[in-house]
Amino acid sequence: MLKAGRCEIGAHCHPWTTPPVADEERLTANFLSNMAPPVVEQKLGTLTGRIHEVFGVSPVSYRAGRFGLSPSQLPVLEDLGYKVDSSVTPLVSWAEQGGPDFRDAPTQPYHPSYLDVRREGNARLLEVPSPSRSNRLVPEWARWLYVRIPRFTRLRGLLSRDRLDLIDVVWAYSRGVRRPRDDPGRRVAERAGAPVVNVFMHSNEVWPGQSPYCTSENELEAYLGRFPGSARGADRGPRFVPRTLREFHEDRSD
C-alpha cells in the first residue's frame, strides 16, 4: 500500500511496549505524558528509527498512545522531523485514568504551546485534534459546563443522545455510527466551518475476522461506507476530500 501511494505511515507510541521498557513499565506505563523527558526522547527515537528501518520512510505524523500527549514530547517530535500530531481530544479528559485533561483544548487545527499542549502557542508542530466534538452547536459556556458534570450524578447520560438528546460528546469514528448521515460530530463540524474532520479507526477493524466490528466482507463494505467522503458511502458530496495528515499539513503550508 505504501509503495502504491495508498497510505501514509505515521507513528503511534505505546510506552509499555516501545523500548526501552523497564520491567515495572509493562504494567504501569499507560501514558507517555507521565514519563520523564529523557525516557520520552528515548522511546520516540526508538519508534521513529524502527519505522524508518522497516518502511524506508521517516514518519511526519504522530499520535500518542491513549492520547497521552505532553509538552515534553513537542520538541522531541520536532527534532525527529514530525510535522503534525493528532493526540488532543477536545472536550474529553483522561485524568481519571492518569492521563491528560483536554476538555478546554481547541477543536480546530492549531500550533500548541510548549508549556501547555491545550493552548495555542508557537510550536512548529501542527495539532489536528482528534474527532471529539459536541453533537450540537451550543454556546461555549454550555459545553464547558457539560464536560464538567460529575459522572456519579449520571446527568450526562440523561442529556446524551441515548436519552434526551440535548448534548453529547461524539466521535467521527466509523464504529460508532450506522450511516454517514448519522454522524453528528461530522455534521456539527460541517456547520461550524471546520477545515477538517479527523476520522480514525483501528487497523484490525478493516480486516474481516480480526475484530468484533467487522467479521465479514459485507460488514467491511458497510464499515468503510460510514467514513465521510468514502466512495463506498451514500454521502458522496464534494465537501469531503480524503487526505492523510501529511497531505493536510502540506495543503495548509501551501
VEXDREN-2710 file (C-alpha; in Angstrom, 1 decimal):
% VEXDREN-2710
k/r/px/py/pz
1/MET/0.0/0.0/0.0
2/LEU/2.8/2.4/0.8
3/LYS/4.7/1.7/-2.4
4/ALA/1.4/2.3/-4.4
5/GLY/0.9/5.6/-2.6
6/ARG/-2.3/4.5/-1.0
7/CYS/-1.4/5.2/2.6
8/GLU/0.8/7.2/5.0
9/ILE/2.9/5.5/7.7
10/GLY/2.7/7.5/10.9
11/ALA/3.9/6.8/14.4
12/HIS/1.8/5.7/17.5
13/CYS/3.7/5.3/20.7
14/HIS/2.6/2.9/23.4
15/PRO/5.1/3.4/26.2
16/TRP/4.6/-0.1/27.7
17/THR/5.9/-1.8/24.6
18/THR/8.2/0.8/23.0
19/PRO/11.8/0.2/24.0
20/PRO/13.5/0.9/26.3
21/VAL/10.9/-0.6/28.7
22/ALA/11.7/-1.2/32.4
23/ASP/10.0/-4.2/33.9
24/GLU/7.6/-2.1/36.0
25/GLU/6.5/-0.1/33.0
26/ARG/4.9/-3.1/31.3
27/LEU/2.1/-2.8/33.9
28/THR/2.1/0.9/34.8
29/ALA/3.2/2.9/31.8
30/ASN/-0.2/3.8/30.4
31/PHE/0.6/7.4/29.3
32/LEU/3.8/8.7/27.8
33/SER/2.8/12.1/29.2
34/ASN/3.7/10.9/32.7
35/MET/7.2/9.9/31.8
36/ALA/10.5/11.9/32.3
37/PRO/11.8/13.8/29.3
38/PRO/14.9/11.6/28.8
39/VAL/12.6/8.5/28.7
40/VAL/10.2/10.2/26.3
41/GLU/13.1/11.1/24.0
42/GLN/14.5/7.5/24.0
43/LYS/11.1/5.9/23.2
44/LEU/10.2/8.3/20.4
45/GLY/13.7/7.9/19.0
46/THR/13.4/4.1/19.0
47/LEU/10.0/4.1/17.4
48/THR/10.9/6.6/14.7
49/GLY/14.1/4.7/13.9
50/ARG/12.3/1.4/13.7
51/ILE/9.7/2.7/11.3
52/HIS/12.4/4.1/9.0
53/GLU/14.3/0.8/9.2
54/VAL/11.2/-1.3/8.3
55/PHE/9.4/1.0/5.7
56/GLY/12.2/3.2/4.4
57/VAL/10.3/6.4/5.3
58/SER/10.6/9.0/8.0
59/PRO/7.2/9.5/9.7
60/VAL/5.9/13.0/10.0
61/SER/2.5/12.3/11.6
62/TYR/2.1/11.2/15.2
63/ARG/-0.5/10.2/17.8
64/ALA/0.4/9.4/21.4
65/GLY/-0.8/6.0/22.7
66/ARG/-4.1/6.6/24.6
67/PHE/-3.9/10.2/23.6
68/GLY/-1.2/10.8/26.1
69/LEU/0.4/14.0/24.6
70/SER/2.5/16.2/26.9
71/PRO/4.7/19.4/26.4
72/SER/7.8/17.3/26.8
73/GLN/7.0/15.4/23.6
74/LEU/6.7/18.5/21.3
75/PRO/10.4/19.4/20.9
76/VAL/11.4/15.8/20.7
77/LEU/8.9/15.2/17.9
78/GLU/10.0/18.3/16.1
79/ASP/13.7/17.4/16.3
80/LEU/12.8/13.9/14.8
81/GLY/11.1/15.6/11.8
82/TYR/7.4/15.3/12.7
83/LYS/5.1/17.9/11.3
84/VAL/1.6/17.1/12.6
85/ASP/0.1/15.5/15.7
86/SER/-3.4/14.2/16.4
87/SER/-3.4/13.3/20.1
88/VAL/-5.5/16.1/21.5
89/THR/-9.2/15.1/22.2
90/PRO/-11.2/18.3/22.8
91/LEU/-14.0/18.0/25.4
92/VAL/-12.5/14.8/26.8
93/SER/-10.4/14.2/29.9
94/TRP/-8.3/11.1/30.6
95/ALA/-7.4/12.3/34.1
96/GLU/-9.4/9.5/35.8
97/GLN/-7.0/7.0/34.2
98/GLY/-4.0/9.1/34.9
99/GLY/-3.8/10.9/31.6
100/PRO/-4.1/14.5/30.3
101/ASP/-7.3/16.7/30.5
102/PHE/-8.2/18.1/27.1
103/ARG/-11.6/19.4/27.9
104/ASP/-10.6/23.0/27.1
105/ALA/-8.5/22.3/24.0
106/PRO/-9.3/23.9/20.7
107/THR/-11.4/21.8/18.2
108/GLN/-9.8/23.4/15.2
109/PRO/-6.2/22.8/14.0
110/TYR/-3.6/24.9/15.9
111/HIS/0.0/25.2/16.9
112/PRO/0.3/24.2/20.6
113/SER/2.3/25.9/23.3
114/TYR/5.5/24.3/24.5
115/LEU/4.1/24.9/28.0
116/ASP/0.6/23.5/27.6
117/VAL/-0.5/21.5/24.6
118/ARG/-4.1/22.5/25.2
119/ARG/-3.3/26.2/24.4
120/GLU/-2.2/27.9/21.2
121/GLY/1.4/28.8/21.0
122/ASN/4.5/28.9/18.8
123/ALA/5.3/25.2/18.4
124/ARG/6.2/24.2/14.8
125/LEU/4.2/21.0/15.1
126/LEU/0.6/21.4/13.8
127/GLU/-2.1/19.9/16.1
128/VAL/-5.0/18.4/14.2
129/PRO/-7.3/17.4/17.1
130/SER/-8.9/14.0/17.2
131/PRO/-12.6/14.0/16.3
132/SER/-14.3/14.6/19.7
133/ARG/-17.0/17.2/19.4
134/SER/-20.3/18.2/20.9
135/ASN/-23.2/16.8/18.9
136/ARG/-24.9/20.2/18.7
137/LEU/-23.8/23.8/18.1
138/VAL/-24.3/25.1/21.6
139/PRO/-22.7/28.1/23.4
140/GLU/-19.2/27.7/24.7
141/TRP/-20.4/28.0/28.3
142/ALA/-22.8/25.1/27.8
143/ARG/-20.0/22.8/26.6
144/TRP/-17.8/24.0/29.4
145/LEU/-20.5/23.1/32.0
146/TYR/-21.5/19.8/30.3
147/VAL/-18.0/18.2/30.3
148/ARG/-17.6/19.1/34.0
149/ILE/-20.7/17.4/35.2
150/PRO/-19.5/14.8/37.7
151/ARG/-20.1/11.3/36.3
152/PHE/-21.6/10.0/39.6
153/THR/-24.6/12.3/39.0
154/ARG/-25.5/10.4/35.8
155/LEU/-26.7/13.7/34.4
156/ARG/-24.5/13.5/31.4
157/GLY/-26.2/10.2/30.5
158/LEU/-29.6/11.8/30.8
159/LEU/-28.6/14.7/28.5
160/SER/-26.9/12.4/26.0
161/ARG/-28.1/11.1/22.6
162/ASP/-29.3/7.9/24.2
163/ARG/-31.9/9.7/26.4
164/LEU/-32.9/13.4/26.0
165/ASP/-30.5/14.0/23.1
166/LEU/-29.7/17.6/24.2
167/ILE/-25.9/17.5/24.2
168/ASP/-23.3/14.8/24.0
169/VAL/-19.6/14.3/23.1
170/VAL/-19.4/12.3/19.9
171/TRP/-16.5/11.0/17.7
172/ALA/-16.0/10.7/14.0
173/TYR/-15.4/7.1/14.4
174/SER/-16.9/4.6/11.9
175/ARG/-17.6/2.0/14.5
176/GLY/-19.9/4.4/16.3
177/VAL/-22.3/5.3/13.5
178/ARG/-24.7/3.4/11.3
179/ARG/-24.6/5.6/8.2
180/PRO/-22.5/8.6/7.1
181/ARG/-25.5/10.9/7.7
182/ASP/-25.9/9.6/11.3
183/ASP/-22.5/11.1/12.3
184/PRO/-23.4/14.2/14.4
185/GLY/-19.8/15.1/15.1
186/ARG/-19.2/15.4/11.4
187/ARG/-22.4/17.4/10.9
188/VAL/-21.5/19.8/13.7
189/ALA/-18.0/20.3/12.2
190/GLU/-19.5/21.0/8.8
191/ARG/-21.9/23.6/10.1
192/ALA/-19.2/25.2/12.2
193/GLY/-17.0/25.6/9.1
194/ALA/-14.2/23.3/10.4
195/PRO/-11.5/22.8/7.8
196/VAL/-11.1/19.1/8.6
197/VAL/-12.9/16.2/10.1
198/ASN/-10.2/13.9/11.6
199/VAL/-11.6/10.4/11.3
200/PHE/-9.9/7.5/13.0
201/MET/-10.1/3.7/13.2
202/HIS/-8.1/0.8/14.3
203/SER/-6.3/-1.2/11.6
204/ASN/-7.7/-4.6/12.7
205/GLU/-11.2/-3.2/12.1
206/VAL/-10.7/-3.3/8.3
207/TRP/-9.5/-7.0/8.3
208/PRO/-12.6/-9.3/8.4
209/GLY/-12.5/-11.6/11.4
210/GLN/-9.9/-9.6/13.3
211/SER/-12.3/-7.5/15.4
212/PRO/-15.9/-7.9/16.6
213/TYR/-16.9/-4.9/14.5
214/CYS/-16.0/-6.4/11.1
215/THR/-16.5/-10.1/10.8
216/SER/-17.1/-10.5/7.0
217/GLU/-16.5/-8.8/3.7
218/ASN/-20.1/-7.4/3.7
219/GLU/-19.5/-5.9/7.1
220/LEU/-16.3/-4.4/5.9
221/GLU/-18.0/-2.7/3.0
222/ALA/-20.6/-1.3/5.4
223/TYR/-17.9/-0.2/7.8
224/LEU/-15.9/1.7/5.1
225/GLY/-19.1/3.3/3.8
226/ARG/-19.5/5.2/7.0
227/PHE/-16.4/7.3/6.5
228/PRO/-17.1/10.9/5.3
229/GLY/-16.2/11.3/1.7
230/SER/-15.9/7.5/1.2
231/ALA/-16.5/6.3/-2.3
232/ARG/-18.5/3.4/-0.8
233/GLY/-20.7/5.8/1.3
234/ALA/-24.1/7.2/0.5
235/ASP/-22.8/10.7/1.0
236/ARG/-20.6/11.4/-2.0
237/GLY/-20.8/15.2/-2.0
238/PRO/-17.8/17.3/-2.8
239/ARG/-17.5/18.7/0.8
240/PHE/-15.1/15.9/2.0
241/VAL/-11.9/15.2/0.2
242/PRO/-9.8/12.4/1.8
243/ARG/-6.4/13.5/3.0
244/THR/-3.7/11.9/5.1
245/LEU/-2.4/14.0/7.9
246/ARG/0.8/14.6/5.9
247/GLU/-1.2/15.9/3.0
248/PHE/-3.4/18.1/5.2
249/HIS/-0.3/19.7/6.6
250/GLU/1.2/20.2/3.1
251/ASP/-2.1/21.7/1.9
252/ARG/-2.0/24.2/4.8
253/SER/1.6/25.0/4.2
254/ASP/0.8/25.9/0.5
END
